Amino acid sequence: MAKSLFVKAEELQELLGISRSESYRIIKKLNDDLKEKGFIVLSGRVSRKYLEEMIYGYPTDTRQEIIGTAFPF
């Protein structure tokens, strides 16, 4: 099954090993950043690509060039 374009709080919680409330706080922060940049956001979920960029510090395409594959989440 292909991964969704968006990450929900439950998946973020498992990925980072944090509480559900902390995962919602992170999603809200990332969505607020995206809103300021003019993007449309969905409450309770965040763009998988943007999340990866913010966690790892570089875009998915660059990561693929460096290690040969995107992070599998």
C-alpha positions in Angstrom: 0.0 0.0 0.0 1.4 3.4 -1.0 1.9 6.0 1.8 -0.5 8.9 2.0 0.6 12.4 1.0 -0.2 13.4 4.6 0.8 12.3 8.0 -1.8 12.1 10.8 -1.1 12.5 14.5 -1.2 8.7 15.1 1.5 8.0 12.6 3.7 10.9 13.8 3.3 9.6 17.4 4.6 6.2 16.4 7.3 7.6 14.2 8.8 9.9 16.8 7.8 8.0 20.0 5.9 10.9 21.4 2.5 11.4 23.0 -0.6 12.0 20.9 -1.0 15.5 22.2 2.6 16.4 21.3 2.1 15.0 17.8 -0.9 17.3 17.4 1.1 20.3 18.7 3.8 19.6 16.1 1.3 19.2 13.3 -0.3 22.5 14.3 3.1 24.3 14.3 4.0 22.9 10.9 0.6 23.8 9.5 0.8 27.3 10.9 4.2 27.7 9.1 2.6 26.4 5.8 -0.3 28.8 6.2 2.1 31.8 6.6 3.7 30.7 3.3 0.2 30.7 1.6 -0.5 27.0 1.5 -3.8 25.4 2.2 -3.6 23.0 5.1 -5.7 20.2 6.6 -6.4 20.2 10.3 -5.0 17.2 12.1 -2.6 16.2 9.3 0.6 17.6 7.7 2.3 17.2 4.4 4.6 14.2 4.5 7.2 16.0 2.3 7.2 19.1 4.5 7.4 17.0 7.7 10.5 15.2 6.3 12.1 18.4 5.3 11.6 19.9 8.8 12.7 16.8 10.6 15.8 15.9 8.5 16.7 19.4 7.3 16.7 18.7 3.6 14.1 18.0 0.9 13.2 14.4 -0.1 14.9 14.8 -3.5 18.2 15.7 -2.0 18.0 12.8 0.5 17.5 10.4 -2.4 20.7 11.7 -4.1 22.7 11.3 -0.9 21.6 7.9 0.3 19.8 6.5 -2.8 16.4 6.2 -1.3 13.7 8.3 0.5 13.0 7.6 4.2 10.3 4.9 4.0 7.5 6.6 6.0 
